[in-house]
């Protein structure tokens, strides 16, 4: 199920995590050649992706909402 990005935070290892409107979190790494998301590495790139929709596998699985980042 596609869900829009509403915010970002970094995890304990400083990887970027998108907060989705459904309440789930999803890592958004730029790790070429496997994952190509160059927009993740700059504040402007991340801001431009607010509202973009990502596939949320947690929604597909019926998972409860994730906790908010500390």
C-alpha positions in Angstrom: 0.0 0.0 0.0 1.4 3.4 -1.0 1.7 5.9 1.9 3.0 9.5 1.8 6.1 10.6 3.6 5.3 13.2 6.3 8.7 13.6 8.1 12.1 12.1 8.6 14.4 11.2 11.5 17.7 9.4 11.9 18.1 6.1 13.6 20.8 5.2 16.1 23.2 4.5 13.2 22.4 7.9 11.6 20.5 6.3 8.7 17.5 8.3 7.4 14.1 7.0 8.2 10.9 8.3 6.6 7.8 8.6 8.8 4.7 7.7 6.7 1.2 9.1 7.1 0.0 5.6 8.2 2.2 5.8 11.3 4.9 3.4 10.1 8.6 4.1 9.7 10.7 3.1 6.7 14.4 3.4 6.1 15.2 5.5 3.0 18.9 4.8 2.2 21.0 5.9 -0.7 23.2 2.8 -1.2 24.1 2.5 -4.9 23.9 0.3 -6.9 21.3 -1.5 -4.9 19.2 1.5 -3.7 19.4 4.7 -5.7 17.9 7.6 -3.6 20.4 10.5 -3.9 17.7 12.9 -2.6 18.2 11.4 0.9 21.7 12.9 1.4 20.6 16.6 1.5 18.1 18.5 3.5 16.7 20.0 0.3 16.3 16.6 -1.3 14.5 15.2 1.7 12.2 18.2 1.9 11.3 17.8 -1.8 10.1 14.3 -1.2 7.6 15.2 1.6 4.3 13.9 0.3 6.0 11.3 -2.1 4.4 7.9 -1.7 6.4 4.8 -0.7 5.2 1.2 -0.7 4.5 0.3 3.0 4.9 -3.4 3.5 3.9 -3.0 7.2 0.4 -1.7 6.0 0.2 -4.6 3.7 0.9 -7.0 6.6 -1.6 -5.2 8.9 1.2 -4.2 11.4 0.5 -1.8 14.2 1.8 1.8 14.0 5.5 2.2 14.9 6.6 4.2 18.0 7.7 7.8 17.5 11.5 8.4 17.4 13.1 9.5 20.6 
